Amino acid sequence: MTNITLSINDEVYKRMKKYSEIKWSEFVRICIQKRIEKLQKIDELDWDNAKFLGDEKLLAESWLSKEDEEAFAYLQ
């Protein structure tokens, strides 16, 4: 398994520490995997029309599924 380093805002880190029961690495790993799966589905369906993948509006959208957002709503 490969390791990556992630930088986050100090305030976010303080808020994360309050919820130490959450395995944050696993949470991020799942979010990344879900995004990759969505992108692969787009690739498989219609690569020629996938140029919107770099669209700022699309990239600014939440990476979380609706279920994830509901489960972690208390972090907002």
C-alpha positions in Angstrom: 0.0 0.0 0.0 1.2 3.5 -0.9 1.2 6.3 1.6 0.3 9.9 0.8 0.5 13.1 2.9 -2.5 15.4 3.2 -2.3 19.0 4.5 -5.3 20.4 6.3 -6.1 23.7 8.0 -5.2 23.8 11.7 -8.8 24.6 12.6 -10.1 21.6 10.8 -7.5 19.4 12.5 -8.6 20.6 15.9 -12.2 19.8 15.0 -11.2 16.4 13.8 -9.4 15.6 17.1 -12.8 16.0 18.8 -14.0 12.9 16.9 -11.0 10.6 17.5 -13.3 7.6 17.2 -13.4 8.2 13.4 -10.6 6.5 11.4 -9.9 9.6 9.3 -7.4 7.8 7.0 -10.1 5.2 6.2 -12.7 8.0 5.6 -10.4 9.7 3.1 -9.5 6.4 1.5 -13.2 5.7 0.9 -13.9 9.1 -0.5 -11.0 8.9 -3.0 -12.1 5.4 -4.0 -15.7 6.6 -4.6 -14.5 9.5 -6.7 -12.3 7.3 -8.8 -15.2 4.8 -9.4 -17.4 7.7 -10.6 -14.7 9.0 -12.9 -14.1 5.5 -14.3 -17.8 5.2 -15.1 -17.7 8.5 -17.0 -14.6 7.3 -18.9 -16.4 4.0 -19.8 -19.6 5.8 -20.9 -18.4 8.6 -23.1 -14.8 9.8 -23.0 -15.3 12.2 -25.9 -17.8 14.2 -23.8 -15.9 13.9 -20.5 -14.0 17.2 -21.0 -16.1 18.7 -18.2 -14.0 16.7 -15.7 -11.7 19.7 -15.3 -14.6 22.1 -14.8 -14.1 24.1 -11.6 -17.7 23.9 -10.7 -17.6 20.1 -10.9 -14.4 19.8 -9.0 -15.8 22.1 -6.2 -18.7 19.7 -5.6 -18.6 17.5 -2.6 -16.7 14.2 -2.9 -19.1 12.7 -0.4 -22.1 10.7 -1.3 -25.4 11.8 0.2 -25.1 9.1 2.8 -21.6 10.3 3.7 -22.8 13.8 4.0 -25.6 12.8 6.3 -23.3 10.5 8.4 -20.7 13.3 8.9 -23.1 16.3 9.0 -22.1 16.9 12.6 -18.7 17.9 11.4 -20.1 21.0 9.7 
